[in-house]
Amino acid sequence: AVRWVRAHAAELGVDPGRVAIAGSSAGGVTAAGVAMSSTQTGASGTPGPSSRVCLGAALAGAYSSLAADPLDDRMVFFHGTADDRVPYQYAVATDAALDAQGVPSDLVTYAGAGHGLGMSLVLPDLVPYLKTHLVDGPCPDRGQVPGGGYHPLSPTRAVDTRRGLGSPATPLGPSSAR
């Protein structure tokens, strides 16, 4: 969807360099998923334009566990402490994971609020945030993946025959292949 909007920006009358994504509940998880994986464009949809966003906004949506990346896009989480569907701790953890990677991220907390955050509750915080970080502020990305095509990541095992990660849990002998 982000790539489609960029590809049709002229006819839609939008600035292709100032695209954001927002959603509530599962839509918030989707918005976070787009902002937190936008350098991985995939093969579906509209090829060519970037799927990077200036920011993602998640209302009562966050991850229980994830691997944040230094190239993830800015995120803001709006979450109630009494959410019984997506626990508040998920938003705290996702925000902290992004912060640990140096990705701008904010958490707006609503003490005692549940999962159904109403727009009347969130709009007074969301509108100024969008004005600051999307309208007036610099968008760190104008539709390009920063720094060219090479992006170093923290080392991680893709295959570990000792533990059965990506392969049977049997060690390889000398001069053997799998």
C-alpha positions in Angstrom: 0.0 0.0 0.0 2.8 2.4 0.8 4.5 1.7 -2.5 1.2 2.2 -4.3 0.6 5.6 -2.7 4.2 6.6 -3.7 3.6 5.4 -7.3 0.4 7.4 -7.5 1.4 10.4 -5.4 1.0 13.0 -8.2 -2.6 11.9 -9.0 -3.4 11.7 -5.3 -1.9 15.1 -4.6 0.4 13.8 -1.8 4.1 14.3 -1.0 5.7 10.9 -1.7 8.4 11.9 0.8 6.0 12.3 3.7 4.1 9.1 4.0 3.0 7.7 7.3 1.0 4.6 8.4 -1.4 4.3 11.3 -3.8 1.8 12.7 -5.6 0.6 15.7 -5.4 -2.9 17.3 -4.5 -5.3 14.5 -4.1 -2.2 12.3 -1.6 -0.9 14.8 0.4 -4.1 14.6 0.3 -3.8 10.8 1.5 -0.2 11.0 4.3 -1.3 13.3 5.1 -4.1 10.9 5.4 -1.8 7.9 7.5 0.8 9.8 9.7 -2.0 11.3 10.3 -3.8 8.0 10.1 -1.2 5.3 13.6 -1.8 4.0 12.4 -5.4 3.1 10.2 -4.5 0.2 9.1 -8.0 -0.8 7.9 -8.9 -4.3 4.2 -8.2 -4.1 2.3 -5.1 -4.9 3.8 -2.1 -6.7 7.5 -2.8 -7.4 9.9 0.0 -7.5 9.0 2.7 -5.0 10.2 2.4 -1.4 7.9 1.2 1.3 9.7 3.3 3.9 7.5 5.7 5.9 8.3 8.8 7.9 6.6 7.2 10.9 4.2 4.5 12.0 1.6 5.1 14.6 0.1 2.1 16.5 -3.0 2.6 18.7 -3.4 -0.4 21.0 -1.1 -2.4 18.8 2.4 -3.8 19.5 4.5 -6.9 19.4 5.0 -9.5 22.1 8.5 -10.2 20.9 10.5 -8.9 17.9 13.9 -8.1 16.6 14.2 -4.4 16.0 16.6 -3.2 13.3 18.6 0.1 13.2 17.0 0.9 9.8 13.4 0.7 11.2 11.3 3.8 10.7 10.1 6.1 13.5 7.3 4.7 15.6 4.8 6.0 18.2 2.7 3.8 20.3 -0.6 5.0 22.0 -1.5 2.4 24.6 -3.7 2.0 27.7 -2.3 0.4 30.8 -5.4 -1.7 31.2 -5.5 -3.2 27.7 -6.8 -6.8 28.0 -6.1 -7.8 24.4 -2.7 -6.4 23.6 -1.0 -6.0 27.0 0.6 -2.6 27.7 3.9 -4.4 28.3 4.0 -5.3 24.6 4.1 -1.6 23.8 6.8 -0.9 26.4 8.9 -3.8 25.0 8.5 -2.8 21.4 9.4 0.9 22.2 12.4 -0.3 24.2 13.6 -2.6 21.4 13.5 0.3 18.9 15.2 2.7 21.4 18.0 0.1 21.9 18.6 0.2 18.1 18.7 4.0 18.0 15.4 4.2 16.2 13.2 7.2 17.2 10.3 5.8 19.1 7.7 7.2 21.6 5.2 5.7 23.9 2.1 7.7 24.9 0.5 6.0 27.9 -3.1 6.2 29.0 -3.4 5.2 32.6 -6.4 2.9 33.2 -7.5 2.9 29.5 -8.3 -0.4 27.9 -8.0 -1.8 24.4 -10.7 0.4 22.8 -8.8 3.7 22.7 -11.3 6.2 21.3 -10.2 8.8 18.8 -11.5 11.5 21.3 -8.8 10.2 23.7 -6.0 9.8 21.2 -6.5 12.7 18.8 -5.2 15.5 21.2 -1.9 13.6 21.3 -1.8 12.2 17.7 -2.4 15.4 15.8 0.5 17.4 17.4 2.7 14.4 17.0 2.0 14.1 13.3 2.4 17.9 12.9 5.9 17.7 14.6 7.2 14.6 13.0 5.4 14.4 9.6 4.3 17.9 8.6 6.9 20.3 10.1 9.8 18.1 11.0 12.3 16.5 8.7 11.4 13.1 7.4 14.6 11.2 7.6 13.8 9.3 4.4 12.5 10.5 1.1 11.6 7.1 -0.2 15.1 5.6 -0.3 16.8 3.0 1.8 19.6 5.0 3.6 23.2 4.4 2.8 22.9 2.4 -0.4 22.5 -1.3 -0.6 24.7 -2.6 2.2 23.3 -2.6 5.8 25.3 -4.4 8.4 23.2 -6.3 11.0 24.1 -7.8 14.3 25.4 -11.3 13.9 22.9 -14.1 14.2 22.9 -17.8 13.4 20.8 -18.8 10.4 21.7 -22.5 10.7 22.9 -24.3 13.8 23.2 -28.1 13.5 23.9 -28.4 17.2 20.4 -27.2 18.1 18.4 -27.9 15.0 18.0 -24.3 13.9 17.3 -24.4 10.2 18.6 -28.0 10.0 18.3 -31.3 11.7 19.9 -31.4 15.1 22.8 -33.7 14.1 26.3 -32.5 13.9 28.2 -32.6 10.6 31.3 -34.7 10.4 34.5 -33.7 8.7 34.3 -33.1 5.0 30.5 -33.7 5.0 27.8 -31.6 3.4 24.1 -31.1 4.0 
